[in-house]
Amino acid sequence: MKSWRTRIGVGLAVGAAAVAIPLTSTAAFAAPPPGDGWVPVGAEKYPSKAECEAKELPNAQANGYHEVWCDDSKAIMPIFNR
């Protein structure tokens, strides 16, 4: 049987790791396209980049943006507006 001192030490180490990992993680969102002013607005699954941008443009314009860029390097495409 392990001593209480060992159990407490292990518990504190596990707790510290559980807090440290989320604090040091980076965002899982894709990098924005080249140029200034791109804002990440979400991600959707589309059959093609052209369809993604065509369907997302009215949403972008309704929210005050004039351009849409979909990152087709992923199955669920991150969507950016500017």
C-alpha positions as CSV (number, residue, x, y, z in Angstrom):
1,M,0.0,0.0,0.0
2,K,1.3,3.4,-0.9
3,S,1.7,6.1,1.7
4,W,-0.6,9.1,1.8
5,R,2.3,11.4,1.1
6,T,2.9,9.5,-2.2
7,R,-0.8,9.6,-3.1
8,I,-1.1,13.3,-2.4
9,G,2.0,14.1,-4.4
10,V,0.8,12.1,-7.4
11,G,-2.6,13.7,-7.1
12,L,-1.2,17.2,-7.1
13,A,1.0,16.4,-10.1
14,V,-1.9,15.0,-12.1
15,G,-4.0,18.0,-11.1
16,A,-1.3,20.5,-12.2
17,A,-1.0,18.7,-15.6
18,A,-4.7,18.8,-16.1
19,V,-4.6,22.6,-15.6
20,A,-1.4,23.2,-17.6
21,I,-2.3,21.4,-20.8
22,P,-5.4,23.5,-21.7
23,L,-3.6,26.7,-20.8
24,T,-0.7,25.9,-23.2
25,S,-2.8,24.6,-26.1
26,T,-3.1,26.6,-29.2
27,A,-6.4,27.4,-31.0
28,A,-7.6,24.6,-33.3
29,F,-8.8,27.0,-35.9
30,A,-7.1,27.2,-39.3
31,A,-4.8,30.0,-40.2
32,P,-6.5,32.9,-42.0
33,P,-5.9,33.4,-45.7
34,P,-3.2,35.8,-46.9
35,G,-4.0,39.5,-46.5
36,D,-5.4,41.7,-43.7
37,G,-8.8,41.8,-42.2
38,W,-10.0,38.2,-42.4
39,V,-12.3,37.1,-39.6
40,P,-13.0,33.4,-38.8
41,V,-16.8,32.9,-38.8
42,G,-17.2,29.1,-38.6
43,A,-16.8,25.9,-40.6
44,E,-19.1,23.8,-42.7
45,K,-18.8,20.7,-44.9
46,Y,-19.3,21.6,-48.6
47,P,-18.6,19.5,-51.8
48,S,-16.4,22.2,-53.2
49,K,-14.7,25.5,-52.4
50,A,-16.8,27.3,-55.1
51,E,-20.1,26.1,-53.5
52,C,-18.9,27.1,-50.1
53,E,-18.1,30.6,-51.1
54,A,-21.2,31.0,-53.2
55,K,-23.5,29.9,-50.4
56,E,-21.7,31.8,-47.7
57,L,-21.5,35.1,-49.5
58,P,-25.1,36.2,-48.7
59,N,-24.5,35.5,-45.0
60,A,-21.3,37.6,-45.2
61,Q,-23.0,40.5,-46.9
62,A,-25.9,40.4,-44.4
63,N,-23.3,40.9,-41.7
64,G,-21.4,43.7,-43.3
65,Y,-18.6,41.8,-45.0
66,H,-17.9,41.7,-48.8
67,E,-15.6,38.7,-49.3
68,V,-15.7,35.0,-48.3
69,W,-12.8,32.6,-48.3
70,C,-13.2,28.8,-47.6
71,D,-10.2,26.7,-46.8
72,D,-10.7,23.6,-48.9
73,S,-7.6,21.8,-47.5
74,K,-9.9,20.3,-44.8
75,A,-13.1,18.2,-45.1
76,I,-15.0,20.6,-42.9
77,M,-13.9,23.9,-44.4
78,P,-13.1,26.8,-42.1
79,I,-14.8,30.0,-43.4
80,F,-13.4,33.5,-43.2
81,N,-15.0,36.8,-44.1
82,R,-13.7,40.3,-44.7
